[in-house]
Amino acid sequence: MPSRPGIRRLIVAVAIAIAATASAMLPSLSAAAHGFSTVVYVDASAPSDDTVRTELGLEYDLLVVSVADQEDAPQFFEDGMDVFQTGDEASALNAHADEIVQYVTERFAVSAGGRPCEPTPVGEIGVTQRKGVPYAVLTLDHSCAGSSAHEIRSELFPDSEEYVTGTVTVVEYDLDGASGSAALDRDAPVFTTEQPLLERFGHFFVLGAEHLLFGIDHILFLLALIVGSRRLRDVVLAATSFTVAHSVTFILAALGIVSAPAAIVEPIIALSIAVVAMWYLWRIRHDRRTHEPERPGRFGLTRADWGRLAVVFGFGLMHGLGFAGAFGIDEPFSWQLLSSLLVFNVGIEAVQIAIIAAVFPLLALLRRREPMLALGVGGLVAAGVAVTGLVWFVQRVLGV
């Protein structure tokens, strides 16, 4: 068994390696806090027994770039970018409607009873706003030979086009005597009305888990909470405060009761990471200056503890809007989507609990065996997280 000095040297080596890796990753992390991804929205209904109508919402600038590249239509790119965010985007879309329909129908399809349905565009292509950016609205009528077991396949904006990564298509449907919602992505591009409820919910659960796991800003916020918690009770209370707060705004956003533009939400989320990390650094400095920890009050919490919980709760409200923004929840009273989004939220919580369960015991062990080293490592991590949060805040405010 290694000696105590040997264990100490091993811990120091690991801490240095972690710090070096984090420093090397910082530039790439600040450029890819959420990465470049998109959500396609589909509303599917059956106006007649042999027709399925789909209304597709597609991010405008991404649609222009993808269609112009795939269909070799440089004029569409020029026309589309000239009117981007001017309020006149529909003119460019309808001038190049044939190219758009061809691009979409090659990657989005409806079938019935295993037979493909024939798509036909309906009316002009419209424009709406989602998440503060223009979305093209394309309506298609799909003529189907059969009237049962409808299937929807979406492979729009694939990773292979190299413009975005991880496109999700959210489908709200009222077909075959059933209504509900489904989410399609690269790994599961097909939905059928015969799909079991648990399978659909399971997919939303995985999407929620992946959103937290690969949403680096939310991970860093959680890491700042863990590092700044001295006792298990502290991290449980902080995580509970965060969970309650983001669940409230997540659900209210899904019901269309509250909303906020991404231009406000995303910078505040970045700022929250820095503030929570700097709170821990302030506590270290405060304790060193006073040489005496603050005496606990009601419920065994100090004023600083209550202040931290209030800050976490406030920022948790903004994180909830950020989670809601992952699916562009901005339509009032999206009841069909609400149950699926609650499962999405459960997926977020599952990963949050798993991270706390994995990281906090290791940190507690380090504090018990090497308190000074744990203090240094915690301060180093908190400082790195704070700097990253501030970099993201400036980038998001400036829109870079």
Stockholm file with secondary structure:
# STOCKHOLM 1.0

chainA/1-400         MPSRPGIRRLIVAVAIAIAATASAMLPSLSAAAHGFSTVVYVDASAPSDDTVRTELGLEYDLLVVSVADQEDAPQFFEDGMDVFQTGDEASALNAHADEIVQYVTERFAVSAGGRPCEPTPVGEIGVTQRKGVPYAVLTLDHSCAGSSAHEIRSELFPDSEEYVTGTVTVVEYDLDGASGSAALDRDAPVFTTEQPLLERFGHFFVLGAEHLLFGIDHILFLLALIVGSRRLRDVVLAATSFTVAHSVTFILAALGIVSAPAAIVEPIIALSIAVVAMWYLWRIRHDRRTHEPERPGRFGLTRADWGRLAVVFGFGLMHGLGFAGAFGIDEPFSWQLLSSLLVFNVGIEAVQIAIIAAVFPLLALLRRREPMLALGVGGLVAAGVAVTGLVWFVQRVLGV
#=GR chainA/1-400 SS CCCHHHHHHHHHHHHHHHHHHHHHHHHHHHHCSSCSCCEEEEEEEEEETTEEEEEEEEEHHHHHHHHHHHTTCHHHHHHHHHTTTTTCHHHHHHHTHHHHHHHHHTTEEEEETTEECEEEECSCCEEEEETTEEEEEEEEEEECSCCSSEEEEECCSCGGGSSCSCCEEEEEEEETTEEEEEEECSSCCEEETTSCHHHHHHHHHHHHHHHHHHCHHHHHHHHHHHHTCSSHHHHHHHHHHHHHHHHHHHHHHHTTSCCCCHHHHHHHHHHHHHHHHHHHHHHHHHHHHHSSCCCCCGGGCCHHHHHHHHHHHHHHHHHHHHHHHTTTCCSTTCHHHHHHHHHHHHHHHHHHHHHHHHHHHHHHHHHHHCHHHHHHHHHHHHHHHHHHHHHHHHHHHHTC
#=GC SS_cons         CCCHHHHHHHHHHHHHHHHHHHHHHHHHHHHCSSCSCCEEEEEEEEEETTEEEEEEEEEHHHHHHHHHHHTTCHHHHHHHHHTTTTTCHHHHHHHTHHHHHHHHHTTEEEEETTEECEEEECSCCEEEEETTEEEEEEEEEEECSCCSSEEEEECCSCGGGSSCSCCEEEEEEEETTEEEEEEECSSCCEEETTSCHHHHHHHHHHHHHHHHHHCHHHHHHHHHHHHTCSSHHHHHHHHHHHHHHHHHHHHHHHTTSCCCCHHHHHHHHHHHHHHHHHHHHHHHHHHHHHSSCCCCCGGGCCHHHHHHHHHHHHHHHHHHHHHHHTTTCCSTTCHHHHHHHHHHHHHHHHHHHHHHHHHHHHHHHHHHHCHHHHHHHHHHHHHHHHHHHHHHHHHHHHTC
//
